[in-house]
Amino acid sequence: MQIVERNKKYKLGLEGEEEGCLSAEGTKLFEWKWQGPSKLDGKSWVHHGPGETVEYVVVTDTWRYVKDRIGGN
């Protein structure tokens, strides 16, 4: 979540667009978690631990076009 919250502070310039950019400031984050298999096609990874399941976490955010220059100038 720290990475997602940090990224919300950035604005992305659009090629050929001088008056607008993409921003996630003020948008709502959606998070969901679920337990699922720790192996894919029989292959396992050390960071998943020894169990047969692992907790998966997905965080989504929506970037939107805003009429603002990068840097707010």
N, CA, C and O atoms as a Tripos MOL2 file, in Angstrom:
@<TRIPOS>MOLECULE
protein
  292   291    73     0     0
PROTEIN
NO_CHARGES

@<TRIPOS>ATOM
      1 N           0.8200   -1.1940    0.0000 N.3       1 MET1
      2 CA          0.0000    0.0000    0.0000 C.3       1 MET1
      3 C           0.8650    1.2600    0.0000 C.2       1 MET1
      4 O           0.4580    2.2890   -0.5390 O.2       1 MET1
      5 N           2.0470    1.1880    0.5950 N.am      2 GLN2
      6 CA          2.9270    2.3540    0.5960 C.3       2 GLN2
      7 C           3.3330    2.7360   -0.8230 C.2       2 GLN2
      8 O           3.4100    3.9210   -1.1470 O.2       2 GLN2
      9 N           3.5900    1.7520   -1.6600 N.am      3 ILE3
     10 CA          3.9710    2.0240   -3.0480 C.3       3 ILE3
     11 C           2.8120    2.6720   -3.7920 C.2       3 ILE3
     12 O           3.0060    3.6440   -4.5220 O.2       3 ILE3
     13 N           1.6120    2.1410   -3.6100 N.am      4 VAL4
     14 CA          0.4330    2.6750   -4.2970 C.3       4 VAL4
     15 C           0.1690    4.1050   -3.8390 C.2       4 VAL4
     16 O          -0.0760    4.9860   -4.6630 O.2       4 VAL4
     17 N           0.2160    4.3360   -2.5420 N.am      5 GLU5
     18 CA         -0.0240    5.6900   -2.0210 C.3       5 GLU5
     19 C           1.0370    6.6670   -2.5390 C.2       5 GLU5
     20 O           0.7090    7.8080   -2.8640 O.2       5 GLU5
     21 N           2.2950    6.2410   -2.6210 N.am      6 ARG6
     22 CA          3.3490    7.1020   -3.1540 C.3       6 ARG6
     23 C           3.0720    7.4460   -4.6170 C.2       6 ARG6
     24 O           3.2370    8.5940   -5.0270 O.2       6 ARG6
     25 N           2.6550    6.4580   -5.3990 N.am      7 ASN7
     26 CA          2.4080    6.6800   -6.8270 C.3       7 ASN7
     27 C           1.2460    7.6160   -7.0840 C.2       7 ASN7
     28 O           1.1850    8.2390   -8.1440 O.2       7 ASN7
     29 N           0.3210    7.7300   -6.1400 N.am      8 LYS8
     30 CA         -0.8230    8.6320   -6.3110 C.3       8 LYS8
     31 C          -0.3770   10.0920   -6.3860 C.2       8 LYS8
     32 O          -1.1340   10.9430   -6.8540 O.2       8 LYS8
     33 N           0.8380   10.3910   -5.9320 N.am      9 LYS9
     34 CA          1.3420   11.7640   -5.9330 C.3       9 LYS9
     35 C           1.9020   12.1880   -7.2860 C.2       9 LYS9
     36 O           2.1190   13.3770   -7.5220 O.2       9 LYS9
     37 N           2.1360   11.2290   -8.1710 N.am     10 TYR10
     38 CA          2.7230   11.5320   -9.4820 C.3      10 TYR10
     39 C           1.6510   11.9600  -10.4810 C.2      10 TYR10
     40 O           0.4840   11.5820  -10.3780 O.2      10 TYR10
     41 N           2.0850   12.7570  -11.4410 N.am     11 LYS11
     42 CA          1.2480   13.1040  -12.5880 C.3      11 LYS11
     43 C           2.0150   12.6810  -13.8320 C.2      11 LYS11
     44 O           3.2280   12.8730  -13.9160 O.2      11 LYS11
     45 N           1.3230   12.1190  -14.7740 N.am     12 LEU12
     46 CA          1.9490   11.6370  -16.0030 C.3      12 LEU12
     47 C           1.5700   12.5390  -17.1620 C.2      12 LEU12
     48 O           0.3910   12.7150  -17.4700 O.2      12 LEU12
     49 N           2.5800   13.1070  -17.7980 N.am     13 GLY13
     50 CA          2.3310   13.9470  -18.9580 C.3      13 GLY13
     51 C           1.8730   13.1180  -20.1450 C.2      13 GLY13
     52 O           2.2480   11.9530  -20.2800 O.2      13 GLY13
     53 N           1.0790   13.7060  -20.9850 N.am     14 LEU14
     54 CA          0.5820   13.0490  -22.1910 C.3      14 LEU14
     55 C           1.2610   13.6660  -23.3960 C.2      14 LEU14
     56 O           1.3220   14.8890  -23.5240 O.2      14 LEU14
     57 N           1.7660   12.8340  -24.2690 N.am     15 GLU15
     58 CA          2.4650   13.3160  -25.4520 C.3      15 GLU15
     59 C           1.5490   14.2150  -26.2780 C.2      15 GLU15
     60 O           0.4350   13.8260  -26.6300 O.2      15 GLU15
     61 N           2.0220   15.4070  -26.5790 N.am     16 GLY16
     62 CA          1.2560   16.3420  -27.3880 C.3      16 GLY16
     63 C           0.2080   17.1190  -26.5970 C.2      16 GLY16
     64 O          -0.5300   17.9210  -27.1670 O.2      16 GLY16
     65 N           0.1410   16.8900  -25.3150 N.am     17 GLU17
     66 CA         -0.8710   17.5500  -24.4700 C.3      17 GLU17
     67 C          -0.1580   18.5000  -23.5180 C.2      17 GLU17
     68 O           0.5500   18.0560  -22.6140 O.2      17 GLU17
     69 N          -0.3390   19.8090  -23.7120 N.am     18 GLU18
     70 CA          0.3580   20.7810  -22.8800 C.3      18 GLU18
     71 C          -0.4560   21.2100  -21.6710 C.2      18 GLU18
     72 O           0.1120   21.6640  -20.6780 O.2      18 GLU18
     73 N          -1.7460   21.0780  -21.7320 N.am     19 GLU19
     74 CA         -2.6030   21.5940  -20.6680 C.3      19 GLU19
     75 C          -3.1710   20.5150  -19.7490 C.2      19 GLU19
     76 O          -3.9000   20.8310  -18.8090 O.2      19 GLU19
     77 N          -2.8490   19.2500  -20.0050 N.am     20 GLY20
     78 CA         -3.4410   18.2160  -19.1750 C.3      20 GLY20
     79 C          -2.4880   17.0730  -18.9170 C.2      20 GLY20
     80 O          -1.4470   16.9480  -19.5620 O.2      20 GLY20
     81 N          -2.8620   16.2380  -17.9600 N.am     21 CYS21
     82 CA         -2.0520   15.0830  -17.6080 C.3      21 CYS21
     83 C          -2.9420   14.0190  -16.9750 C.2      21 CYS21
     84 O          -4.1350   14.2410  -16.7650 O.2      21 CYS21
     85 N          -2.3620   12.8800  -16.6770 N.am     22 LEU22
     86 CA         -3.0570   11.8330  -15.9450 C.3      22 LEU22
     87 C          -2.6760   11.9320  -14.4830 C.2      22 LEU22
     88 O          -1.5110   12.1430  -14.1480 O.2      22 LEU22
     89 N          -3.6570   11.7790  -13.6170 N.am     23 SER23
     90 CA         -3.4160   11.8950  -12.1820 C.3      23 SER23
     91 C          -4.3050   10.9020  -11.4370 C.2      23 SER23
     92 O          -5.4190   10.6040  -11.8690 O.2      23 SER23
     93 N          -3.8010   10.3950  -10.3150 N.am     24 ALA24
     94 CA         -4.5920    9.5210   -9.4450 C.3      24 ALA24
     95 C          -4.8900   10.2230   -8.1210 C.2      24 ALA24
     96 O          -5.4190    9.6110   -7.1940 O.2      24 ALA24
     97 N          -4.5510   11.4980   -8.0390 N.am     25 GLU25
     98 CA         -4.8220   12.2390   -6.8060 C.3      25 GLU25
     99 C          -6.3190   12.2700   -6.5210 C.2      25 GLU25
    100 O          -7.1250   12.5630   -7.4040 O.2      25 GLU25
    101 N          -6.6780   11.9660   -5.2870 N.am     26 GLY26
    102 CA         -8.0730   12.0250   -4.8710 C.3      26 GLY26
    103 C          -8.9240   10.8600   -5.3190 C.2      26 GLY26
    104 O         -10.1180   10.8350   -5.0240 O.2      26 GLY26
    105 N          -8.3620    9.8970   -6.0170 N.am     27 THR27
    106 CA         -9.1490    8.7440   -6.4330 C.3      27 THR27
    107 C          -9.1360    7.6840   -5.3450 C.2      27 THR27
    108 O          -8.2380    7.6580   -4.5040 O.2      27 THR27
    109 N         -10.1190    6.8220   -5.3650 N.am     28 LYS28
    110 CA        -10.2820    5.8030   -4.3300 C.3      28 LYS28
    111 C          -9.5660    4.5150   -4.7280 C.2      28 LYS28
    112 O          -9.6540    4.0630   -5.8690 O.2      28 LYS28
    113 N          -8.8630    3.9400   -3.7720 N.am     29 LEU29
    114 CA         -8.2160    2.6490   -3.9840 C.3      29 LEU29
    115 C          -9.2000    1.5260   -3.6700 C.2      29 LEU29
    116 O         -10.0150    1.6370   -2.7540 O.2      29 LEU29
    117 N          -9.1150    0.4620   -4.4290 N.am     30 PHE30
    118 CA         -9.9060   -0.7340   -4.1600 C.3      30 PHE30
    119 C          -8.9310   -1.8780   -3.9310 C.2      30 PHE30
    120 O          -8.0140   -2.0950   -4.7230 O.2      30 PHE30
    121 N          -9.1350   -2.6050   -2.8450 N.am     31 GLU31
    122 CA         -8.2470   -3.7030   -2.4990 C.3      31 GLU31
    123 C          -9.0790   -4.9530   -2.2520 C.2      31 GLU31
    124 O         -10.1330   -4.8950   -1.6180 O.2      31 GLU31
    125 N          -8.5990   -6.0760   -2.7560 N.am     32 TRP32
    126 CA         -9.2240   -7.3380   -2.3960 C.3      32 TRP32
    127 C          -8.1570   -8.3950   -2.2240 C.2      32 TRP32
    128 O          -7.0920   -8.3480   -2.8390 O.2      32 TRP32
    129 N          -8.4800   -9.3590   -1.3580 N.am     33 LYS33
    130 CA         -7.5380  -10.4310   -1.0180 C.3      33 LYS33
    131 C          -8.2550  -11.7600   -1.1590 C.2      33 LYS33
    132 O          -9.4700  -11.8540   -0.9900 O.2      33 LYS33
    133 N          -7.4840  -12.7740   -1.4690 N.am     34 TRP34
    134 CA         -8.0380  -14.1140   -1.4990 C.3      34 TRP34
    135 C          -6.9230  -15.1340   -1.3160 C.2      34 TRP34
    136 O          -5.7520  -14.8410   -1.5540 O.2      34 TRP34
    137 N          -7.2960  -16.3140   -0.8970 N.am     35 GLN35
    138 CA         -6.3600  -17.4280   -0.7600 C.3      35 GLN35
    139 C          -6.4290  -18.2500   -2.0380 C.2      35 GLN35
    140 O          -7.5150  -18.5280   -2.5490 O.2      35 GLN35
    141 N          -5.2810  -18.6320   -2.5450 N.am     36 GLY36
    142 CA         -5.2410  -19.4160   -3.7680 C.3      36 GLY36
    143 C          -4.0540  -20.3620   -3.7440 C.2      36 GLY36
    144 O          -3.2710  -20.3580   -2.7940 O.2      36 GLY36
    145 N          -3.9210  -21.1660   -4.7750 N.am     37 PRO37
    146 CA         -2.8210  -22.1330   -4.8220 C.3      37 PRO37
    147 C          -1.4640  -21.4320   -4.8600 C.2      37 PRO37
    148 O          -1.3040  -20.3830   -5.4840 O.2      37 PRO37
    149 N          -0.5030  -22.0340   -4.1840 N.am     38 SER38
    150 CA          0.8450  -21.4610   -4.1510 C.3      38 SER38
    151 C           1.7120  -21.9800   -5.2960 C.2      38 SER38
    152 O           2.8550  -21.5520   -5.4580 O.2      38 SER38
    153 N           1.1660  -22.9010   -6.0890 N.am     39 LYS39
    154 CA          1.9250  -23.4620   -7.2100 C.3      39 LYS39
    155 C           1.2020  -23.1740   -8.5180 C.2      39 LYS39
    156 O          -0.0240  -23.0760   -8.5600 O.2      39 LYS39
    157 N           1.9870  -23.0390   -9.5850 N.am     40 LEU40
    158 CA          1.4390  -22.8670  -10.9220 C.3      40 LEU40
    159 C           2.0670  -23.9330  -11.8030 C.2      40 LEU40
    160 O           3.2880  -23.9910  -11.9470 O.2      40 LEU40
    161 N           1.2420  -24.7630  -12.3840 N.am     41 ASP41
    162 CA          1.7310  -25.8850  -13.2020 C.3      41 ASP41
    163 C           2.7360  -26.7460  -12.4360 C.2      41 ASP41
    164 O           3.7090  -27.2420  -13.0030 O.2      41 ASP41
    165 N           2.4780  -26.9130  -11.1300 N.am     42 GLY42
    166 CA          3.3290  -27.7580  -10.3010 C.3      42 GLY42
    167 C           4.6020  -27.0980   -9.8140 C.2      42 GLY42
    168 O           5.3380  -27.6930   -9.0270 O.2      42 GLY42
    169 N           4.8820  -25.8780  -10.2620 N.am     43 LYS43
    170 CA          6.0960  -25.1750   -9.8590 C.3      43 LYS43
    171 C           5.8150  -24.3310   -8.6140 C.2      43 LYS43
    172 O           4.7740  -23.6800   -8.5210 O.2      43 LYS43
    173 N           6.7520  -24.3450   -7.6570 N.am     44 SER44
    174 CA          6.5890  -23.5480   -6.4490 C.3      44 SER44
    175 C           7.7130  -22.5270   -6.3500 C.2      44 SER44
    176 O           8.7570  -22.6740   -6.9860 O.2      44 SER44
    177 N           7.4920  -21.4940   -5.5470 N.am     45 TRP45
    178 CA          8.4580  -20.4210   -5.3380 C.3      45 TRP45
    179 C           8.7320  -20.2900   -3.8500 C.2      45 TRP45
    180 O           7.8140  -20.3860   -3.0360 O.2      45 TRP45
    181 N           9.9790  -20.0730   -3.4960 N.am     46 VAL46
    182 CA         10.3930  -19.9890   -2.0970 C.3      46 VAL46
    183 C           9.6170  -18.9020   -1.3550 C.2      46 VAL46
    184 O           9.2040  -19.1130   -0.2150 O.2      46 VAL46
    185 N           9.4140  -17.7480   -1.9820 N.am     47 HIS47
    186 CA          8.7430  -16.6380   -1.2910 C.3      47 HIS47
    187 C           7.2710  -16.9190   -0.9890 C.2      47 HIS47
    188 O           6.6560  -16.1640   -0.2360 O.2      47 HIS47
    189 N           6.6870  -17.9790   -1.5510 N.am     48 HIS48
    190 CA          5.3050  -18.3480   -1.2290 C.3      48 HIS48
    191 C           5.2210  -19.1870    0.0320 C.2      48 HIS48
    192 O           4.1290  -19.4090    0.5540 O.2      48 HIS48
    193 N           6.3520  -19.6540    0.5260 N.am     49 GLY49
    194 CA          6.3490  -20.4620    1.7400 C.3      49 GLY49
    195 C           6.0530  -21.9230    1.4460 C.2      49 GLY49
    196 O           5.8670  -22.3120    0.2930 O.2      49 GLY49
    197 N           6.0110  -22.7290    2.5060 N.am     50 PRO50
    198 CA          5.8810  -24.1740    2.3290 C.3      50 PRO50
    199 C           4.4450  -24.6730    2.0930 C.2      50 PRO50
    200 O           4.2660  -25.8190    1.6800 O.2      50 PRO50
    201 N           3.4430  -23.8620    2.3370 N.am     51 GLY51
    202 CA          2.0580  -24.3190    2.2420 C.3      51 GLY51
    203 C           1.5680  -24.5030    0.8180 C.2      51 GLY51
    204 O           2.2490  -24.1590   -0.1480 O.2      51 GLY51
    205 N           0.3750  -25.0500    0.7180 N.am     52 GLU52
    206 CA         -0.2690  -25.2750   -0.5830 C.3      52 GLU52
    207 C          -1.0490  -24.0530   -1.0700 C.2      52 GLU52
    208 O          -1.4340  -23.9790   -2.2370 O.2      52 GLU52
    209 N          -1.2820  -23.0810   -0.1520 N.am     53 THR53
    210 CA         -2.0040  -21.8640   -0.5400 C.3      53 THR53
    211 C          -1.1940  -20.6370   -0.1230 C.2      53 THR53
    212 O          -0.3070  -20.7140    0.7270 O.2      53 THR53
    213 N          -1.5200  -19.5190   -0.7380 N.am     54 VAL54
    214 CA         -0.8790  -18.2420   -0.4430 C.3      54 VAL54
    215 C          -1.9640  -17.1650   -0.5210 C.2      54 VAL54
    216 O          -2.9480  -17.3190   -1.2450 O.2      54 VAL54
    217 N          -1.7780  -16.0690    0.2320 N.am     55 GLU55
    218 CA         -2.7250  -14.9620    0.1560 C.3      55 GLU55
    219 C          -2.3240  -14.0330   -0.9860 C.2      55 GLU55
    220 O          -1.1840  -13.5720   -1.0560 O.2      55 GLU55
    221 N          -3.2590  -13.7710   -1.8650 N.am     56 TYR56
    222 CA         -3.0470  -12.8390   -2.9730 C.3      56 TYR56
    223 C          -3.7340  -11.5190   -2.6290 C.2      56 TYR56
    224 O          -4.8160  -11.5080   -2.0430 O.2      56 TYR56
    225 N          -3.0970  -10.4090   -2.9970 N.am     57 VAL57
    226 CA         -3.6440   -9.0770   -2.7420 C.3      57 VAL57
    227 C          -3.5980   -8.2920   -4.0430 C.2      57 VAL57
    228 O          -2.5620   -8.2330   -4.7050 O.2      57 VAL57
    229 N          -4.7170   -7.6930   -4.4050 N.am     58 VAL58
    230 CA         -4.8010   -6.8570   -5.6050 C.3      58 VAL58
    231 C          -5.2900   -5.4790   -5.1720 C.2      58 VAL58
    232 O          -6.2800   -5.3570   -4.4510 O.2      58 VAL58
    233 N          -4.5880   -4.4500   -5.6200 N.am     59 VAL59
    234 CA         -4.9920   -3.0760   -5.3630 C.3      59 VAL59
    235 C          -5.1500   -2.3870   -6.7110 C.2      59 VAL59
    236 O          -4.2380   -2.4130   -7.5370 O.2      59 VAL59
    237 N          -6.2970   -1.7750   -6.9310 N.am     60 THR60
    238 CA         -6.5150   -1.0430   -8.1830 C.3      60 THR60
    239 C          -6.7910    0.4290   -7.8800 C.2      60 THR60
    240 O          -7.3420    0.7770   -6.8350 O.2      60 THR60
    241 N          -6.4050    1.2560   -8.7950 N.am     61 ASP61
    242 CA         -6.6430    2.6880   -8.7150 C.3      61 ASP61
    243 C          -6.9770    3.1650  -10.1250 C.2      61 ASP61
    244 O          -6.5900    2.5290  -11.1050 O.2      61 ASP61
    245 N          -7.6710    4.2460  -10.2250 N.am     62 THR62
    246 CA         -8.0460    4.7880  -11.5290 C.3      62 THR62
    247 C          -7.3520    6.1190  -11.7390 C.2      62 THR62
    248 O          -7.5030    7.0500  -10.9490 O.2      62 THR62
    249 N          -6.5910    6.1920  -12.8140 N.am     63 TRP63
    250 CA         -5.9830    7.4590  -13.1980 C.3      63 TRP63
    251 C          -6.9690    8.1750  -14.1130 C.2      63 TRP63
    252 O          -7.6730    7.5390  -14.8970 O.2      63 TRP63
    253 N          -7.0150    9.4920  -14.0110 N.am     64 ARG64
    254 CA         -7.9510   10.2520  -14.8260 C.3      64 ARG64
    255 C          -7.2550   11.4490  -15.4480 C.2      64 ARG64
    256 O          -6.2370   11.9270  -14.9480 O.2      64 ARG64
    257 N          -7.8150   11.9170  -16.5320 N.am     65 TYR65
    258 CA         -7.2800   13.1080  -17.1950 C.3      65 TYR65
    259 C          -7.6860   14.3320  -16.3950 C.2      65 TYR65
    260 O          -8.8500   14.4910  -16.0270 O.2      65 TYR65
    261 N          -6.7140   15.1950  -16.1280 N.am     66 VAL66
    262 CA         -7.0010   16.4610  -15.4650 C.3      66 VAL66
    263 C          -6.3900   17.5900  -16.2830 C.2      66 VAL66
    264 O          -5.3300   17.4410  -16.8900 O.2      66 VAL66
    265 N          -7.0720   18.7030  -16.2830 N.am     67 LYS67
    266 CA         -6.5820   19.8610  -17.0060 C.3      67 LYS67
    267 C          -5.6520   20.6200  -16.0690 C.2      67 LYS67
    268 O          -6.0600   21.5540  -15.3790 O.2      67 LYS67
    269 N          -4.4100   20.1990  -16.0630 N.am     68 ASP68
    270 CA         -3.4090   20.7700  -15.1600 C.3      68 ASP68
    271 C          -2.0410   20.4940  -15.7560 C.2      68 ASP68
    272 O          -1.8140   19.4350  -16.3410 O.2      68 ASP68
    273 N          -1.1600   21.4160  -15.6130 N.am     69 ARG69
    274 CA          0.2150   21.1910  -16.0570 C.3      69 ARG69
    275 C           0.9480   20.3890  -14.9820 C.2      69 ARG69
    276 O           0.6640   20.5200  -13.7920 O.2      69 ARG69
    277 N           1.8830   19.5700  -15.4150 N.am     70 ILE70
    278 CA          2.7010   18.8420  -14.4480 C.3      70 ILE70
    279 C           3.4740   19.8680  -13.6370 C.2      70 ILE70
    280 O           4.0710   20.7930  -14.1880 O.2      70 ILE70
    281 N           3.4570   19.6960  -12.3310 N.am     71 GLY71
    282 CA          4.1100   20.6610  -11.4570 C.3      71 GLY71
    283 C           3.1640   21.7650  -11.0220 C.2      71 GLY71
    284 O           3.5170   22.6020  -10.1920 O.2      71 GLY71
    285 N           1.9530   21.7670  -11.5860 N.am     72 GLY72
    286 CA          0.9380   22.7360  -11.1940 C.3      72 GLY72
    287 C           1.2030   24.1520  -11.6830 C.2      72 GLY72
    288 O           0.5270   25.0770  -11.2330 O.2      72 GLY72
    289 N           2.1520   24.3620  -12.5800 N.am     73 ASN73
    290 CA          2.4940   25.7020  -13.0730 C.3      73 ASN73
    291 C           1.6180   26.0870  -14.2380 C.2      73 ASN73
    292 O           1.7620   27.1810  -14.7830 O.2      73 ASN73
@<TRIPOS>BOND
     1     1     2 1
     2     2     3 1
     3     3     4 2
     4     3     5 am
     5     5     6 1
     6     6     7 1
     7     7     8 2
     8     7     9 am
     9     9    10 1
    10    10    11 1
    11    11    12 2
    12    11    13 am
    13    13    14 1
    14    14    15 1
    15    15    16 2
    16    15    17 am
    17    17    18 1
    18    18    19 1
    19    19    20 2
    20    19    21 am
    21    21    22 1
    22    22    23 1
    23    23    24 2
    24    23    25 am
    25    25    26 1
    26    26    27 1
    27    27    28 2
    28    27    29 am
    29    29    30 1
    30    30    31 1
    31    31    32 2
    32    31    33 am
    33    33    34 1
    34    34    35 1
    35    35    36 2
    36    35    37 am
    37    37    38 1
    38    38    39 1
    39    39    40 2
    40    39    41 am
    41    41    42 1
    42    42    43 1
    43    43    44 2
    44    43    45 am
    45    45    46 1
    46    46    47 1
    47    47    48 2
    48    47    49 am
    49    49    50 1
    50    50    51 1
    51    51    52 2
    52    51    53 am
    53    53    54 1
    54    54    55 1
    55    55    56 2
    56    55    57 am
    57    57    58 1
    58    58    59 1
    59    59    60 2
    60    59    61 am
    61    61    62 1
    62    62    63 1
    63    63    64 2
    64    63    65 am
    65    65    66 1
    66    66    67 1
    67    67    68 2
    68    67    69 am
    69    69    70 1
    70    70    71 1
    71    71    72 2
    72    71    73 am
    73    73    74 1
    74    74    75 1
    75    75    76 2
    76    75    77 am
    77    77    78 1
    78    78    79 1
    79    79    80 2
    80    79    81 am
    81    81    82 1
    82    82    83 1
    83    83    84 2
    84    83    85 am
    85    85    86 1
    86    86    87 1
    87    87    88 2
    88    87    89 am
    89    89    90 1
    90    90    91 1
    91    91    92 2
    92    91    93 am
    93    93    94 1
    94    94    95 1
    95    95    96 2
    96    95    97 am
    97    97    98 1
    98    98    99 1
    99    99   100 2
   100    99   101 am
   101   101   102 1
   102   102   103 1
   103   103   104 2
   104   103   105 am
   105   105   106 1
   106   106   107 1
   107   107   108 2
   108   107   109 am
   109   109   110 1
   110   110   111 1
   111   111   112 2
   112   111   113 am
   113   113   114 1
   114   114   115 1
   115   115   116 2
   116   115   117 am
   117   117   118 1
   118   118   119 1
   119   119   120 2
   120   119   121 am
   121   121   122 1
   122   122   123 1
   123   123   124 2
   124   123   125 am
   125   125   126 1
   126   126   127 1
   127   127   128 2
   128   127   129 am
   129   129   130 1
   130   130   131 1
   131   131   132 2
   132   131   133 am
   133   133   134 1
   134   134   135 1
   135   135   136 2
   136   135   137 am
   137   137   138 1
   138   138   139 1
   139   139   140 2
   140   139   141 am
   141   141   142 1
   142   142   143 1
   143   143   144 2
   144   143   145 am
   145   145   146 1
   146   146   147 1
   147   147   148 2
   148   147   149 am
   149   149   150 1
   150   150   151 1
   151   151   152 2
   152   151   153 am
   153   153   154 1
   154   154   155 1
   155   155   156 2
   156   155   157 am
   157   157   158 1
   158   158   159 1
   159   159   160 2
   160   159   161 am
   161   161   162 1
   162   162   163 1
   163   163   164 2
   164   163   165 am
   165   165   166 1
   166   166   167 1
   167   167   168 2
   168   167   169 am
   169   169   170 1
   170   170   171 1
   171   171   172 2
   172   171   173 am
   173   173   174 1
   174   174   175 1
   175   175   176 2
   176   175   177 am
   177   177   178 1
   178   178   179 1
   179   179   180 2
   180   179   181 am
   181   181   182 1
   182   182   183 1
   183   183   184 2
   184   183   185 am
   185   185   186 1
   186   186   187 1
   187   187   188 2
   188   187   189 am
   189   189   190 1
   190   190   191 1
   191   191   192 2
   192   191   193 am
   193   193   194 1
   194   194   195 1
   195   195   196 2
   196   195   197 am
   197   197   198 1
   198   198   199 1
   199   199   200 2
   200   199   201 am
   201   201   202 1
   202   202   203 1
   203   203   204 2
   204   203   205 am
   205   205   206 1
   206   206   207 1
   207   207   208 2
   208   207   209 am
   209   209   210 1
   210   210   211 1
   211   211   212 2
   212   211   213 am
   213   213   214 1
   214   214   215 1
   215   215   216 2
   216   215   217 am
   217   217   218 1
   218   218   219 1
   219   219   220 2
   220   219   221 am
   221   221   222 1
   222   222   223 1
   223   223   224 2
   224   223   225 am
   225   225   226 1
   226   226   227 1
   227   227   228 2
   228   227   229 am
   229   229   230 1
   230   230   231 1
   231   231   232 2
   232   231   233 am
   233   233   234 1
   234   234   235 1
   235   235   236 2
   236   235   237 am
   237   237   238 1
   238   238   239 1
   239   239   240 2
   240   239   241 am
   241   241   242 1
   242   242   243 1
   243   243   244 2
   244   243   245 am
   245   245   246 1
   246   246   247 1
   247   247   248 2
   248   247   249 am
   249   249   250 1
   250   250   251 1
   251   251   252 2
   252   251   253 am
   253   253   254 1
   254   254   255 1
   255   255   256 2
   256   255   257 am
   257   257   258 1
   258   258   259 1
   259   259   260 2
   260   259   261 am
   261   261   262 1
   262   262   263 1
   263   263   264 2
   264   263   265 am
   265   265   266 1
   266   266   267 1
   267   267   268 2
   268   267   269 am
   269   269   270 1
   270   270   271 1
   271   271   272 2
   272   271   273 am
   273   273   274 1
   274   274   275 1
   275   275   276 2
   276   275   277 am
   277   277   278 1
   278   278   279 1
   279   279   280 2
   280   279   281 am
   281   281   282 1
   282   282   283 1
   283   283   284 2
   284   283   285 am
   285   285   286 1
   286   286   287 1
   287   287   288 2
   288   287   289 am
   289   289   290 1
   290   290   291 1
   291   291   292 2
@<TRIPOS>SUBSTRUCTURE
     1 MET1         2 RESIDUE 1 A MET
     2 GLN2         6 RESIDUE 1 A GLN
     3 ILE3        10 RESIDUE 1 A ILE
     4 VAL4        14 RESIDUE 1 A VAL
     5 GLU5        18 RESIDUE 1 A GLU
     6 ARG6        22 RESIDUE 1 A ARG
     7 ASN7        26 RESIDUE 1 A ASN
     8 LYS8        30 RESIDUE 1 A LYS
     9 LYS9        34 RESIDUE 1 A LYS
    10 TYR10       38 RESIDUE 1 A TYR
    11 LYS11       42 RESIDUE 1 A LYS
    12 LEU12       46 RESIDUE 1 A LEU
    13 GLY13       50 RESIDUE 1 A GLY
    14 LEU14       54 RESIDUE 1 A LEU
    15 GLU15       58 RESIDUE 1 A GLU
    16 GLY16       62 RESIDUE 1 A GLY
    17 GLU17       66 RESIDUE 1 A GLU
    18 GLU18       70 RESIDUE 1 A GLU
    19 GLU19       74 RESIDUE 1 A GLU
    20 GLY20       78 RESIDUE 1 A GLY
    21 CYS21       82 RESIDUE 1 A CYS
    22 LEU22       86 RESIDUE 1 A LEU
    23 SER23       90 RESIDUE 1 A SER
    24 ALA24       94 RESIDUE 1 A ALA
    25 GLU25       98 RESIDUE 1 A GLU
    26 GLY26      102 RESIDUE 1 A GLY
    27 THR27      106 RESIDUE 1 A THR
    28 LYS28      110 RESIDUE 1 A LYS
    29 LEU29      114 RESIDUE 1 A LEU
    30 PHE30      118 RESIDUE 1 A PHE
    31 GLU31      122 RESIDUE 1 A GLU
    32 TRP32      126 RESIDUE 1 A TRP
    33 LYS33      130 RESIDUE 1 A LYS
    34 TRP34      134 RESIDUE 1 A TRP
    35 GLN35      138 RESIDUE 1 A GLN
    36 GLY36      142 RESIDUE 1 A GLY
    37 PRO37      146 RESIDUE 1 A PRO
    38 SER38      150 RESIDUE 1 A SER
    39 LYS39      154 RESIDUE 1 A LYS
    40 LEU40      158 RESIDUE 1 A LEU
    41 ASP41      162 RESIDUE 1 A ASP
    42 GLY42      166 RESIDUE 1 A GLY
    43 LYS43      170 RESIDUE 1 A LYS
    44 SER44      174 RESIDUE 1 A SER
    45 TRP45      178 RESIDUE 1 A TRP
    46 VAL46      182 RESIDUE 1 A VAL
    47 HIS47      186 RESIDUE 1 A HIS
    48 HIS48      190 RESIDUE 1 A HIS
    49 GLY49      194 RESIDUE 1 A GLY
    50 PRO50      198 RESIDUE 1 A PRO
    51 GLY51      202 RESIDUE 1 A GLY
    52 GLU52      206 RESIDUE 1 A GLU
    53 THR53      210 RESIDUE 1 A THR
    54 VAL54      214 RESIDUE 1 A VAL
    55 GLU55      218 RESIDUE 1 A GLU
    56 TYR56      222 RESIDUE 1 A TYR
    57 VAL57      226 RESIDUE 1 A VAL
    58 VAL58      230 RESIDUE 1 A VAL
    59 VAL59      234 RESIDUE 1 A VAL
    60 THR60      238 RESIDUE 1 A THR
    61 ASP61      242 RESIDUE 1 A ASP
    62 THR62      246 RESIDUE 1 A THR
    63 TRP63      250 RESIDUE 1 A TRP
    64 ARG64      254 RESIDUE 1 A ARG
    65 TYR65      258 RESIDUE 1 A TYR
    66 VAL66      262 RESIDUE 1 A VAL
    67 LYS67      266 RESIDUE 1 A LYS
    68 ASP68      270 RESIDUE 1 A ASP
    69 ARG69      274 RESIDUE 1 A ARG
    70 ILE70      278 RESIDUE 1 A ILE
    71 GLY71      282 RESIDUE 1 A GLY
    72 GLY72      286 RESIDUE 1 A GLY
    73 ASN73      290 RESIDUE 1 A ASN
